[in-house]
Amino acid sequence: MNQYRTLFLSLLIMLSLSATADQSHISWLPYGKEGKASVTVEQKTISPTLSIASRELRDNWKGQPVRLTKEGVAKKLPRNGYAISRTDDEIVIQGSDDLGILYGAYALLRNPQSGKDSCLYGSPAYGLRILNHWDNLDGTIERGYAGHSLWKWDELPKTISPRYEEYARANAAIGINGTVLNNVNASPRILSHDYLVKVAALADIFRPYGIKVYLSVNFASPMALDSLPTADPLDRRVNKWWKDKAKEIYGLIPDFGGFLVKANSEGQPGPMDFNRTHADGANMLAKALRPYGGIVMWRAFVYSPADADRAKQAYLEFQPLDGKFDSNVVIQIKNGPIDFQPREPYSPLFGAMPKTGQMVEFQVTQEYLGHANHLAFLAPMWSEFFEYVRPESLKAVAGVANIGDDKNWTGNPLAQANWYAFGRLAWNPDLSPSRIADEWLALSLVDKQRTPDDIYQSLADMFLTSREAVVDYMMPLGLHHLFAFGHHYGPEPWCDIEGARPDWLPVYYHRADTVGIGFDRSPTGSNATGQYPESMRKQLADINTCPEEFLLWFHHAPWTHTMKSGRSLWDELCHAYQRGVDKVATYQDVWKNARPYIDPEIYADVAIRLDTQLRDAKWWRDACLQYFRQYSRMPVPDSIEAPSHTLEELMKIKLPISNYESPSPELLNETR
């Protein structure tokens, strides 16, 4: 009888989920809660932002009456800050401004117990918490795995998709307050008047939610749009062109945020084309924006072949310019010194420019972590970064978005968790990954009250361990950039493309030979360790004190090097690859056990992706171990699962995909 009763209850749960779930909804937002609470706004003039706060609570809050006010328990709140307190009769949301009240409303909906035991305060750690969309004007998304661009440029401004406001609502609910609409490999056309009118239409939708729009700009836009003979930042005609363009933009969008610039990188034009510096180029744009309060976010992602080690390039180009940038310029630096690898040490440029504003760039989209096919919860990666870089040393946080026009917004339904995690950590970098995972699971995936504790905890553990599992089965112990050429899906440690730059190829990074493996960045090698502060420099430079997770990033270690486990490096590498595979196998069991508590459509979608992830994990393990074994000339331990394909067969795998898509399970099965 108990068996039938359990089955009956499970069916009831599944029916209730299927009746309400809709993958087109953003998972952490409240929908159809039939709130009946009384909401009072203590302000004579009710702004659009306050109207949204009031509406969200009226529609979705079922508790005590709520009063929205700028006066309350807190004498003074930071900008955009809030305080939530309770009495026997009401809940009071106090905000320093209208946006603070809106953030407080979302905080209450996120955690209905807010202010119950003591007043809950909240305020953003950074004034700018911004998404970077790598969306092209033709609708494709570079490194996008969730369909085409959300922005329908051909339809704007006449046709406004309801998803635009849904996007703004989702971002405001997690504290994101800025968005760069277009790819850093920018088309000059985005600055044409026709496109600026389209951008203004989006800005009007986002404004009540506290979200400013920004644009990536092509440094040579004056030449492309108006046939100027030069884009030299010290040329008066160029300066005038940008000042006139800024005036035009702010005439259409009074609260326009500013420009994001990728210059002199991967073929993009920049000031160095005219024998000028990054500071010359950034400051020219900054002066054009300064009268209106705009900023310039100047990316430090550069790798001109000026040094034998690509990891050193950003530091070499930018650190000598410290103090030479205008005050409304912020240098946007990727979290690691290479390019969004599954694990990198932090970029040594952080903290090396004390006179210059800096911001970090994370990648929410999973370019190097299995695209939309793999579960990789990235909050632990970003929290790891903040263990090395003091949050207060930064002025802003950016994230390369994983959003597209797919029904579920992010390709993989579970990838919405990374969008959520980015917003929450940008608001408060001290939040723990476990808390963020708990919030998202309870808001988005399962009903915490209905889900048994062991099932719920196993789901939380699956999320929290998933990024480390990806590191293990792709590139453990500091290995990096072993991906297939171009689209970066799957392993190709042997990759050799005729005419390609050496630092585009895996061999440049792993440097495997019969002696050992890894890139020597110690003082006996490229001395990239010399760019770090003295305390870290010594630790990283010594193979015996370097953290093992970065060992092969900083050292060319012998295959026989003894690890902390007592194993040789080769055996440790083999066990790491197998550990990653084994971990993903457990995720399939976790998911099967959670089936009665998860929406059927989401369950079926993710089950297929987890199957693909396990197959991919084995592909990575087999390809890398068989390839590197040629150099180690050591046996694979008996405990490691035997490969199902030969190295020759694996080396023939070529996926026919672009940089704008994630391979389907069908394609993967056909190809390998």
C-alpha positions in Angstrom: 0.0 0.0 0.0 2.8 2.4 0.9 4.3 1.9 -2.6 1.0 2.8 -4.3 0.5 5.8 -2.0 4.0 7.1 -2.9 3.2 6.7 -6.6 -0.1 8.5 -6.2 1.5 11.4 -4.4 4.2 11.6 -7.0 1.6 11.7 -9.8 -0.2 14.5 -8.0 3.0 16.5 -7.7 3.8 16.0 -11.4 0.3 17.0 -12.4 0.5 20.2 -10.4 3.9 21.0 -11.9 2.8 20.4 -15.4 -0.2 22.6 -15.0 1.8 25.6 -14.0 5.3 25.2 -15.5 6.2 27.1 -18.6 9.8 27.1 -19.9 9.2 30.4 -21.5 9.1 31.9 -18.1 12.3 33.0 -16.3 12.6 30.6 -13.5 13.1 32.9 -10.5 10.3 35.3 -11.2 6.9 34.9 -9.6 4.1 34.1 -11.9 0.4 33.8 -11.2 0.8 33.7 -7.4 -2.6 35.4 -7.0 -1.4 37.8 -4.4 -4.0 39.5 -2.3 -1.9 41.7 0.0 -2.7 45.3 0.5 0.1 47.6 -0.7 0.5 51.2 0.3 2.9 53.7 -1.4 3.8 56.6 0.8 4.7 59.1 -1.9 2.6 61.8 -3.6 4.0 61.2 -7.0 4.3 57.5 -7.9 7.0 56.9 -10.5 6.9 54.0 -13.0 9.5 52.2 -10.9 7.3 52.5 -7.8 4.3 51.3 -9.8 6.2 48.2 -10.8 7.2 47.5 -7.1 3.6 47.9 -6.0 2.3 45.8 -8.9 4.8 43.0 -8.2 3.7 42.8 -4.6 -0.1 43.1 -5.3 0.2 40.3 -7.9 2.4 37.9 -6.0 2.5 38.6 -2.3 0.1 36.7 0.0 1.3 37.9 3.4 0.8 40.9 5.6 0.0 44.4 4.2 3.1 46.1 2.8 4.0 49.7 3.1 6.5 51.2 0.6 8.3 54.3 1.9 11.5 56.3 1.9 11.3 56.7 5.7 11.6 53.9 8.2 13.9 52.1 10.6 17.1 53.2 8.8 18.3 56.7 9.2 20.3 56.6 6.0 20.6 54.0 3.3 23.1 53.7 0.6 22.1 54.5 -3.0 19.6 51.9 -4.2 19.6 50.3 -0.8 16.6 49.0 1.1 15.5 47.9 4.6 12.7 45.4 5.3 11.1 45.4 8.8 8.0 44.0 10.3 5.5 44.9 12.9 2.4 42.9 14.1 0.4 44.7 11.5 2.5 45.3 8.4 5.8 44.8 6.5 7.7 48.0 5.7 10.0 48.2 2.7 12.1 51.3 3.1 14.3 52.4 0.2 16.8 55.2 -0.3 15.2 55.9 -3.6 12.5 54.4 -5.9 14.9 51.7 -7.2 15.9 50.7 -3.7 12.2 50.1 -3.0 11.9 48.0 -6.1 14.9 45.9 -5.1 13.4 45.5 -1.6 10.1 44.3 -3.1 12.0 41.6 -5.1 14.0 40.7 -2.0 10.8 40.1 -0.1 9.3 37.9 -2.9 12.6 36.0 -3.0 12.6 35.4 0.7 9.1 35.7 2.3 10.8 35.5 5.8 12.7 38.8 5.2 12.7 41.0 8.3 10.9 38.5 10.4 13.5 38.2 13.2 15.4 41.4 12.5 15.5 44.2 10.0 16.9 43.0 6.6 19.2 45.4 4.9 20.4 45.3 1.3 22.5 47.5 -0.9 24.6 46.8 -4.0 28.4 46.3 -3.6 28.9 48.0 -7.0 27.3 50.9 -8.8 27.4 49.0 -12.1 26.3 45.3 -12.5 26.2 44.7 -16.2 25.5 42.0 -18.8 27.5 42.0 -22.0 25.5 40.6 -24.9 27.7 39.3 -27.8 24.8 39.7 -30.2 25.3 40.6 -33.8 23.0 42.8 -35.9 22.2 39.8 -38.1 20.6 38.0 -35.1 23.5 35.5 -34.5 25.2 35.5 -31.1 28.9 34.9 -30.8 29.4 32.0 -28.4 25.7 31.9 -27.9 24.0 28.6 -27.3 20.4 29.7 -26.8 19.2 30.4 -30.3 19.3 33.8 -31.9 19.4 37.3 -30.4 16.6 38.5 -28.2 16.8 41.8 -30.0 14.7 41.8 -33.2 16.4 44.7 -34.9 14.3 44.4 -38.1 11.1 44.8 -36.1 12.2 47.6 -33.8 11.0 50.2 -32.9 7.6 49.5 -34.3 7.2 46.0 -32.9 8.0 45.5 -29.2 8.4 41.9 -28.0 6.9 41.2 -24.6 10.1 39.4 -23.8 12.0 42.7 -23.6 10.1 43.7 -20.4 10.4 40.2 -19.1 14.1 40.5 -19.6 14.2 43.8 -17.7 12.1 42.3 -14.9 14.3 39.3 -14.5 17.4 41.4 -14.3 16.0 43.9 -11.8 14.9 41.0 -9.6 18.5 40.0 -9.2 20.0 43.5 -9.1 21.5 43.8 -12.6 21.3 47.4 -13.7 23.1 47.6 -17.1 23.2 45.9 -20.4 25.5 46.1 -23.4 23.2 45.2 -26.3 25.7 44.2 -29.0 28.9 42.2 -29.6 32.3 43.6 -28.7 33.3 42.7 -32.2 31.0 45.6 -33.1 29.5 46.6 -36.3 29.8 50.4 -36.9 26.1 50.4 -38.0 25.0 50.2 -34.4 25.9 54.0 -34.1 23.8 54.9 -37.2 20.8 57.0 -36.5 18.4 54.2 -37.6 19.8 51.8 -35.1 20.1 54.4 -32.3 16.3 54.9 -32.6 15.9 51.1 -32.1 18.2 51.2 -29.1 16.2 54.1 -27.6 13.0 52.0 -27.8 14.7 49.3 -25.7 16.0 51.9 -23.3 12.5 53.2 -22.7 11.4 49.7 -21.7 14.3 49.0 -19.4 14.4 52.4 -17.7 11.6 51.9 -15.1 13.5 48.7 -14.0 16.7 50.7 -13.3 18.5 49.3 -16.3 20.7 51.5 -18.5 21.7 50.5 -22.0 25.3 50.6 -23.2 26.8 49.9 -26.7 29.9 48.2 -27.9 31.5 50.5 -30.4 33.9 49.9 -33.3 36.9 52.3 -32.9 37.0 53.0 -36.6 33.3 54.0 -36.7 34.1 57.6 -38.0 35.8 56.0 -41.0 33.1 53.5 -41.7 30.0 55.7 -41.2 31.2 59.1 -42.4 34.3 58.3 -44.5 36.7 60.2 -42.3 40.3 59.4 -43.5 41.4 58.4 -40.0 40.3 57.2 -36.6 43.3 58.7 -34.9 42.2 59.6 -31.3 44.3 62.8 -31.4 42.9 64.0 -34.7 40.5 67.0 -34.2 38.0 65.7 -36.8 37.8 62.4 -35.0 37.3 64.0 -31.6 34.5 66.2 -33.1 32.9 63.2 -34.7 32.6 61.3 -31.4 31.4 64.4 -29.5 28.7 64.9 -32.1 27.7 61.3 -31.9 27.5 61.4 -28.1 25.2 64.5 -28.4 23.0 62.5 -30.8 22.8 59.5 -28.6 21.9 61.4 -25.4 19.3 63.4 -27.4 17.6 60.0 -27.9 18.6 58.3 -24.7 19.1 60.8 -21.9 20.3 58.1 -19.4 22.6 56.2 -21.9 25.3 54.4 -19.9 28.3 54.6 -22.2 30.6 52.6 -24.5 32.3 49.2 -24.2 35.4 48.9 -26.5 37.4 46.0 -27.8 40.4 47.6 -29.5 43.6 46.2 -31.0 42.5 42.7 -30.3 41.7 39.8 -32.7 41.7 42.1 -35.6 39.6 44.9 -34.2 40.7 48.5 -34.9 42.1 50.6 -32.2 44.4 53.5 -31.3 47.6 51.5 -31.7 46.8 51.4 -35.5 47.7 55.1 -35.3 50.7 54.7 -33.0 48.6 55.9 -30.0 48.1 54.1 -26.7 45.0 52.5 -25.1 44.8 55.5 -22.9 44.7 57.9 -25.8 41.8 56.0 -27.4 39.9 55.5 -24.2 40.3 59.1 -23.0 39.1 60.5 -26.4 35.8 58.6 -26.0 35.6 59.5 -22.3 35.8 63.2 -23.0 32.9 62.9 -25.5 30.7 61.1 -22.9 31.7 63.1 -19.8 29.3 66.0 -20.2 26.4 63.5 -20.0 27.7 61.3 -17.2 28.7 58.4 -19.5 31.6 56.0 -19.0 34.0 54.0 -21.2 34.6 50.3 -20.4 37.9 49.5 -22.2 38.6 45.8 -22.4 42.1 44.5 -21.6 41.6 41.3 -23.6 44.7 41.7 -25.9 47.3 39.3 -27.1 49.6 40.9 -29.6 52.6 38.6 -30.2 54.9 40.9 -28.1 55.9 38.2 -25.7 56.4 34.4 -25.9 53.6 33.9 -23.2 50.1 35.1 -24.1 49.2 35.1 -20.4 51.4 38.1 -19.8 50.1 40.3 -22.6 47.3 42.3 -20.8 49.7 43.2 -18.0 52.5 44.2 -20.4 50.2 46.5 -22.4 48.1 48.1 -19.6 50.1 48.2 -16.4 52.5 50.9 -17.6 49.5 53.1 -18.4 48.3 53.2 -14.8 47.2 56.7 -13.9 46.9 57.8 -17.5 43.2 57.0 -18.0 40.5 59.6 -17.4 38.3 59.2 -14.4 35.3 57.9 -16.4 37.3 55.1 -17.9 37.1 51.6 -16.4 39.5 48.9 -17.5 37.4 45.7 -18.0 39.6 42.6 -17.3 38.7 39.0 -17.8 38.9 37.0 -14.6 41.9 35.0 -15.8 44.9 35.9 -17.9 44.0 33.7 -20.9 40.3 33.4 -21.9 37.5 32.1 -19.6 39.1 28.6 -19.2 37.3 26.1 -16.8 39.9 27.1 -14.3 42.5 29.9 -14.4 44.4 31.8 -11.8 43.2 35.4 -11.5 44.7 37.9 -13.9 47.7 39.6 -12.3 46.5 42.9 -13.8 44.0 43.1 -10.9 45.5 45.2 -8.2 48.4 46.3 -10.5 46.8 49.6 -11.5 46.0 51.3 -8.2 45.4 54.7 -10.0 42.9 53.3 -12.5 39.4 52.0 -12.2 39.0 48.3 -12.9 36.1 45.9 -13.4 36.0 42.1 -13.8 34.5 40.3 -16.8 33.1 36.9 -16.2 31.6 34.6 -18.9 28.1 33.4 -18.1 27.8 31.7 -21.4 29.6 28.4 -21.4 32.0 28.8 -24.3 34.6 26.6 -22.7 32.4 24.5 -20.4 30.3 22.3 -22.7 28.0 25.0 -24.3 24.4 24.3 -23.5 24.9 20.6 -23.1 26.8 20.4 -19.8 25.7 21.3 -16.3 28.3 23.7 -14.9 27.1 25.9 -12.1 29.6 28.8 -12.1 29.0 30.5 -8.8 31.9 28.5 -7.2 34.2 29.7 -10.0 33.4 33.3 -9.5 33.6 33.0 -5.7 37.0 31.5 -6.1 38.0 34.6 -8.0 36.9 36.8 -5.1 39.1 34.8 -2.8 42.1 36.2 -4.6 40.8 39.7 -5.7 39.3 41.9 -3.0 35.8 42.8 -4.1 36.2 46.4 -2.9 39.1 46.9 -5.2 36.8 46.8 -8.2 34.4 49.4 -9.5 32.0 47.1 -11.4 31.2 43.6 -12.5 30.4 42.4 -16.0 29.1 39.1 -17.3 29.0 37.8 -20.9 25.3 36.8 -21.2 24.0 33.3 -22.0 20.6 34.6 -23.1 18.9 34.1 -26.5 15.5 33.7 -28.0 15.1 30.0 -27.2 11.9 29.2 -25.4 13.8 28.7 -22.1 16.0 31.7 -22.6 19.4 30.0 -22.0 19.4 26.8 -24.1 19.8 24.5 -21.1 17.1 25.2 -18.6 19.6 24.7 -15.7 21.8 27.4 -17.2 19.3 30.0 -16.0 21.0 29.3 -12.6 24.2 31.0 -13.9 22.4 34.1 -15.1 20.8 34.2 -11.6 24.1 33.6 -9.8 25.9 36.3 -11.8 23.3 38.9 -10.7 23.3 37.8 -7.0 27.2 37.8 -6.8 27.4 41.2 -8.6 25.0 42.5 -6.0 26.9 40.9 -3.1 30.2 39.1 -3.9 30.2 37.7 -0.3 27.2 35.4 -0.9 28.2 31.8 -0.8 27.6 29.5 -3.8 25.6 27.2 -1.5 23.2 30.0 -0.6 22.8 31.0 -4.3 22.2 27.4 -5.3 19.6 27.0 -2.5 17.8 30.2 -3.6 17.7 29.2 -7.3 16.6 25.6 -6.6 13.8 26.7 -4.4 12.6 29.5 -6.7 13.1 27.7 -9.9 13.3 24.0 -10.0 11.5 22.3 -7.1 9.0 23.1 -4.4 11.3 22.9 -1.3 8.4 22.1 1.0 7.3 19.1 -1.1 10.7 17.8 -1.9 12.3 15.3 0.5 15.4 16.7 2.2 17.8 14.0 0.8 16.5 14.7 -2.8 16.8 18.4 -2.4 20.3 18.2 -0.9 21.5 15.9 -3.7 20.3 18.4 -6.2 22.2 21.2 -4.4 25.3 19.1 -4.3 25.0 18.3 -8.0 25.0 22.0 -8.8 27.8 22.9 -6.3 30.2 20.2 -7.6 29.4 20.5 -11.3 32.0 23.0 -12.3 34.7 21.0 -10.6 33.6 17.9 -12.4 33.9 19.7 -15.7 37.5 20.8 -14.7 38.3 17.2 -13.9 37.1 15.6 -17.1 38.4 18.4 -19.4 41.6 20.0 -18.0 42.6 19.1 -14.5 45.7 20.3 -12.6 46.0 23.5 -14.4 45.8 22.3 -18.0 44.1 24.8 -20.3 43.0 25.5 -23.9 42.9 21.9 -25.1 39.6 22.5 -27.0 38.7 21.9 -30.6 39.7 24.7 -32.9 37.2 27.5 -33.6 33.9 26.4 -31.9 35.7 25.1 -28.7 33.5 22.0 -28.2 35.2 18.8 -27.4 38.9 17.8 -27.0 41.7 18.3 -29.5 45.0 18.4 -27.6 46.7 17.4 -30.9 45.1 20.3 -32.9 47.4 21.7 -35.6 46.0 24.2 -38.1 48.2 25.3 -40.9 48.8 29.1 -40.7 47.3 29.5 -37.3 49.0 31.5 -34.6 50.8 29.2 -32.1 48.8 30.7 -29.2 45.6 29.6 -30.9 46.6 25.9 -30.6 46.6 23.5 -27.6 50.2 22.4 -28.1 51.3 25.9 -27.2 49.7 25.5 -23.8 50.2 21.9 -22.7 53.7 21.5 -24.1 53.7 17.7 -23.5 56.9 15.9 -24.2 58.7 12.8 -22.9 59.9 14.7 -19.8 56.6 16.1 -18.6 53.7 18.4 -19.3 52.6 22.0 -18.6 53.7 25.6 -19.4 56.7 26.8 -17.5 55.7 30.2 -16.2 58.2 30.2 -13.3 61.4 32.3 -13.3 63.1 29.6 -15.3 60.4 29.9 -18.0 58.3 32.9 -19.1 58.3 34.3 -15.6 54.6 35.1 -15.7 54.7 34.5 -11.9 56.7 37.7 -11.7 53.6 39.7 -12.5 51.9 38.6 -9.3 52.4 40.2 -5.8 55.4 39.0 -4.0 53.5 36.8 -1.5 51.9 34.8 -4.4 55.0 35.0 -6.6 57.1 32.8 -4.4 54.3 30.3 -3.8 53.5 30.0 -7.5 57.1 29.9 -8.7 58.0 26.8 -6.6 56.7 23.6 -8.0 56.5 22.2 -4.5 54.3 25.0 -3.1 52.2 25.9 -6.2 48.6 24.9 -5.6 48.0 21.7 -7.4 45.0 23.1 -9.2 47.4 25.5 -11.0 50.4 23.2 -11.2 50.5 22.7 -15.0 49.5 26.4 -15.6 52.8 27.5 -14.0 55.1 24.5 -14.4 56.3 22.0 -16.9 56.2 19.2 -14.4 57.8 15.8 -14.8 55.5 12.9 -15.4 57.0 11.3 -12.3 56.5 14.3 -10.1 55.1 13.2 -6.7 51.7 14.8 -5.9 50.2 15.3 -2.4 48.3 12.1 -2.8 51.5 10.2 -3.2 50.7 9.4 -6.8 52.9 10.3 -9.7 51.7 13.3 -11.8 50.6 10.8 -14.6 48.6 8.7 -12.2 47.0 11.8 -10.7 46.0 13.1 -14.1 44.4 9.7 -14.9 42.5 9.6 -11.7 41.3 13.2 -12.1 39.9 12.5 -15.6 38.1 9.4 -14.2 36.8 11.3 -11.2 35.1 13.8 -13.5 33.5 11.0 -15.5 32.3 9.2 -12.3 30.9 12.4 -10.9 28.8 13.1 -14.0 27.5 9.5 -13.8 26.2 10.2 -10.3 24.3 13.3 -11.7 22.2 11.0 -13.8 21.1 9.1 -10.6 20.4 12.3 -8.8 18.2 13.5 -11.6 16.3 10.2 -11.9 15.6 10.2 -8.2 14.3 13.8 -8.4 12.0 13.1 -11.3 8.7 13.1 -9.3 9.4 16.7 -8.1 10.5 18.3 -11.3 8.4 19.6 -14.2 8.2 16.8 -16.8 9.3 19.0 -19.7 12.3 20.2 -17.8 13.1 16.7 -16.6 13.1 15.3 -20.1 15.2 18.1 -21.5 17.9 17.9 -18.8 18.0 14.1 -18.8 19.0 14.2 -22.5 21.7 16.8 -21.7 23.1 14.8 -18.8 23.4 11.8 -21.0 25.3 13.9 -23.6 27.5 15.3 -20.8 28.5 11.8 -19.6 29.3 10.8 -23.2 31.3 14.0 -23.6 33.2 13.4 -20.3 34.3 10.0 -21.5 35.3 11.5 -24.9 37.5 14.0 -23.1 39.0 11.4 -20.8 39.8 9.0 -23.6 41.1 11.6 -26.0 43.4 13.3 -23.5 44.8 10.2 -21.7 45.5 8.4 -25.0 47.1 11.4 -26.5 49.3 12.3 -23.5 50.2 8.6 -22.9 52.3 8.9 -26.1 54.5 11.2 -24.1 54.4 9.9 -20.6 55.0 6.3 -21.8 53.5 5.1 -18.5 50.6 2.7 -18.1 47.1 3.8 -17.3 46.1 2.6 -13.8 43.9 -0.5 -13.8 41.2 1.5 -12.0 40.6 3.8 -15.0 37.9 2.7 -17.4 39.3 1.4 -20.7 38.6 3.7 -23.7 36.0 2.6 -26.3 37.8 4.3 -29.2 41.4 4.4 -30.4 43.3 7.6 -30.6 43.3 7.5 -34.3 39.5 7.3 -34.3 39.2 10.1 -31.9 41.5 12.4 -33.9 39.2 12.0 -36.9 36.2 13.6 -35.1 35.3 17.0 -36.6 32.1 18.7 -35.6 30.5 20.8 -38.4 29.3 23.6 -36.1 29.9 27.3 -36.0 30.7 29.7 -33.1 27.0 30.4 -32.8 25.6 27.1 -31.8 25.8 24.1 -29.5 25.9 20.6 -31.1 22.8 18.5 -30.8 22.9 15.0 -29.3 22.0 13.7 -32.7 24.9 15.4 -34.4 27.3 14.2 -31.7 26.1 10.6 -32.0 26.5 10.8 -35.8 30.0 12.3 -35.6 31.7 10.1 -33.1 
